[in-house]
Amino acid sequence: MAGDIPLKVSVAMITYNHERFLAQAIESVLAQQVNFSYEIVIGEDCSTDGTRGVILDFQRRYPERTVPILRDRNVGAIRNFVETIAACRGQYVAFLEGDDYWTEVDKLQMQVDLLDGLPDRALCCHRVKTVNEAGSEEFDFFPPRAAGTYTLEDLLKGNFVMTCSTVLRRGSIGPLPRWFFKMKLGDWPLFALVARHGRIELMDEVMAAYRMHAGSTWSSLPQVARIRETAGMLRALDKELDFRYTSTIVETAARPYLDLAIKARIDGSQIETGAYLLHYLRNGGWRLPASRRLLGGLAAYALIGSGYKIFSRAKAANGK
């Protein structure tokens, strides 16, 4: 890449055991039709399959575009994510993991044009489609919300920014806090930290595909594990944001546990009802305007089982 041409975009791509998918991801970047310079920074985390060979082949064919980071030991997804971003040199950073791919050749140009024209936007994203291992469409487009401008608080209510859809200003990232390296998910907290510096623009176009498969680091985790990791991340983020968004963060962190407690009660699982209710309260659910009758009923069921209904009727009768 010519040294006198400013580097506009760095595509941060982390990969681990993506031999089956990686070529499609890289090719979808190389297919972009743009009027600026860009690089693809690929963080390869010591894969056990042929992922590294795929990267070396692209580096041989596109040395001016491909910047491989080849590790001699596995460092984990979060450290790989952070160090890959740190190696990026562009004004903007776009994200694409090695098992996803972009579907439109003008994606980068559209997003860069938007950010160039709207300096108050910290990042922009768009809709994506979900595909299975074979590449067949599986679900509806995400996120299912109106295109437009959103704030940090909107993002704290629920993550609607898909990693493979995101372009942000590299200068807005800054040093990441220590707790970030202990998380199992890095995209949501990173985008929240960036959103402190400006608004989020959600574009209406569908320009990427998110692949669901058994080897996916996050989506392959059990639902309860994802909820637990999300709650821990949000608690750390709450402190990082000086507790300015505590009510919103508590709602996002605690509410899923209440939903699980209600489902466990319907399914007749006394132990699980109590466990989820306890997690709900520990994550700040006691602050939320939930029905006292609902919480009382769940607590009574967790303690004494379905007999609490008989006790309630007897108490009502004695009160006549």
N, C-alpha and C positions, 0 to 999 in steps of 0.2 A: 504494500500500500504506500503510495507516494507520501513522503514525509511532510511535504508542504501543503497537503490537503487536510484540514481539520477533520478529526474523526467524529462523526455525528452520532452514531448509534453503536453500542456494544450489545450483542445478543448474549445474555448469560444463560448457558445451557448446562445443567447438571445431569449426570447420567451414571447409572450403576446397573449392570446386567440388562442392558437395553439392546442387545445385539439384533433382536428381531425388528426393532422399531426405529433405531437411531438414524439409519440412512434416510428414512422418510422425513424425520424431523429436520435434519440438516438440509436436505434438498428443498424443503418448504421455505427455508430461509434464503437459500441461494436463488430461488425462483422469484424473489421479491424484485419488483420494478421500482427503482428509487433514483433520485437525482442527488444522492449524497453518499458519502463513504460509510462503511460499516465493517464490523468484525464479528466473528462468532467465537466467544470464549467458552471452551468446553471443559468443564471440571469432571474428570473421570475418576471415580472413587475405588480404584483397584478391583475392577470387575472380575468375576470368575468365568465369564463366557468370552465371546469374541468381540465385545464392545470396543476394546482398545484398538483392535485391528481395523474396525470400521473408521475410527477417528483418524488413524494414521493414513488410511487410504485417501480420505478427504483432504488431509493436510498435504499429501503429496500432489493431489490434483489442484487444490486451491490454496496454495501457501500464503497468498496475500489476504485471504479471508479468515483462515482457520488458526485459532490460537489454542492449542491443547494444553491442559494442565493434567499431567499424568502422574498419579500418586503411586508410591511403592508400598503403601499400606492403606487399609480402609480407615477413613476418619469419621464416617457417618454423614448423614444427609445434611444436617444443619451446618457443620463446619465446612463441608464441601460447598454448600450454598453461599456462605459468607465469604469464603476465600475466592470463589469464582467471581462474585460481585466485586471484590476488592481488586481483582486483576483487570476489570473493565476500565477502558480509557475514554469512552465516548461521552458526549454531552448528555445523551439519554441512554438508559438501560432498558432493553426489552427482555422478556423472560420466556423461555421455552424449555421445558424438561424433555429429556431424551425419548420419552415414550408418547409425547403429544406431537401435534404438527399444526402448521398454519394452513388455511384453506383458500385464502385470497392473496393474489400476487401484489395487490396495492395496499395491504394491511399496514406495513411500516410507514409508507409514504403518507397515508391518511392520518395516522396517529402523530407523526412528527409534525405535519402541517398544523394539526390542531394545537399541539403544545407550543409550537412556534407562535401561533396567532393568539393564544390565550395564556399569557404569562402567570395568571393567578391560579392556574391548574397545576397541582403537584403531580398528578398522574392521570392517565386515561386508560380505559379498558373497554371491552366490548363483549358481546354475547359469544358463547361457544356452544358447540354441540357435543354430545357424549357418544363415544363409540366403544365397541367391545374390542377384544384382542385382535379379531380379524378385520377390524375397521368398519364394521356395520353399525349404523346408527341405532342407539339403544333407547334414549330418553329424549324428552323435550329440551329445547334450548335453555341455557342458563346465563344470567339470572332472569327469573320471571318477574321483572319489574320494569317500570317505564324508563326509557332512556332519558338522560338529562344530567344535571349537576347535583352532586351529593357532598356531604360533609364528613368529617371524622366521626361525629356522633352517629351518623347513619351507618358507617362501617362497623362501629362498635355494637350496633344492634344485631349484626349478623354479616358474615363475610359474603359479599356479592361480587368480589373482584377475583376472577379466575387468573391464576398465575400465567397461563399461556396467552392471556389476552392483554397483559399489562405492559405499558411503557411509562417510565417515570424519569424525573430529572435526577441524574446521578449526584449532583451537588446537594440534594435534599436528604440523602441517606444519612450521612454523618456517622460518628462512632456508635456502634451498637452496644447496648448494655450487657453486662455479664450474664444476666438471667437468660438472655436470648439464646445463648449457646446450650442451655439445658432443655430447651423446648424440643418437641417432636414435630412441630409445624412452624415454619418460618415465614411463609408468605403473608398470612394475615397480620401478624404483629409488625412485620416490616412495612407493609402498606399503611398500617395505622400510624406508625412513627413518621412516615413520609407525609401523610395527610395532615400533620400538624402545620405544614408549611404551605398549604393551599388546598383547593377543592379537588374533587374527583369527578371526572367526566366519563359517564357511561354512554358509549356509542351504541346505536341501534343495530349495527351490522353484525352478522355472524361470520367470524373470520378465523376461527381456530377449532380444533377438535381435541377434547380431553379424553384420554383412553382409560377405561376401567379394565383392570386385569389383576390377577392374583398377586403379582409381584409389586403392585403399587404400594409405596411406603405408607401412605396415609389412608387411602380408601379401603385397604385390605384389613385395617384394624377393626376390631369389634366396636359396635356402636357405643357401648359404655366406656371403652378406652378412649374413643375420640372425644366424648363428652368430658371425661376427666381431664384429658390433656388440654382441651380448650378452656376449661374452667381455671386450671392452673396458669395458663398463659394470660388469661384476662385479669386475674388477680395481680400478676406481675406488671401488666400493662397499666392497671389502675394506679399503682404506686408511681410508675414512670410518668404518668400524666398528672401527677400531683393531686390525685383524687378529685379532679374536676368533673369526671364523668361517672362517678361511682354508681349512681342510681341506674344509669343505662347499662353499665358493665355487670352489675349484680343481676339485673333482669336477664341478660344474655347468658350469664354463667349458671345461674340457679334454676331458671325455668325448665330446662330439659330434665332435671332431676325430678321435678314435680310431675312432669308428664310421665316419666318412667314409674313413679310411685303410683300414680293413678292407674296405669296399665297393669302394674303388678297386683293392685287391689282387684281389678276386674278379673285378672287371671287366677286369683285366689292364692297368691303367694305372700304369706304373712311376713316372712323374713325379708324378702326383697322389698316389700312395701316400706318396712321400717328402715332398711338400709338406704334406700333412695330418699326417703323423707329426711333422714339425718343429713345426707349430703346436700339436700336442698337448703336446709337450715344453716349448715356450716358454710355454704357459699353465699350467705347473706339473704337467703329467701325470707327470713323473718322480717326483713325491711320492706318486702313487697306487699301490695294490697291484695293478697290472696284471701279468699273467704276463710274466716276462722272456723266456720262449720266444716269446710272441706278438710282443712288441716287437722282439726280435732277428730274428725271421723277417720282419717288415715292413721293418726297416731293411736287412736283407740283400737283400731283393727290390728295394727302392728304389735300392740301390747297384749291384747286379750283375744284376738281373733274375731270371728263373726259374732261372738257373744255380746259385743258392745251394742248391737241392735236391740237385743232383749233388755239390756240394762237401760237403754234410752227409753224404751217403751214403758218399762216399769217406773222410771223416774217421772215420765209424763203422767202416768196414771196416778201416782202419789200426789202429784201437784194439783189434781182436780178438786 
